């Protein structure tokens, strides 16, 4: 029997997907990101938290 989908699991998966995509796009070392890249990362995380089915991508 399949386990039910929990909302927290969906959000966690969305956040992990954002983290992976952004680190692939901007590079693995966050200390060299520009302020705009940090802001974009935070905005994408917020979007994933609000609606895990929709994540802003550029």
Buried (B, 14 or more C-beta within 10 A) or exposed (E): EEEEEEEEEEBEEBBEBBBEBBBEEBEEEEEEBEEEBEEBBEEBBEBBEEEBEEBEEE
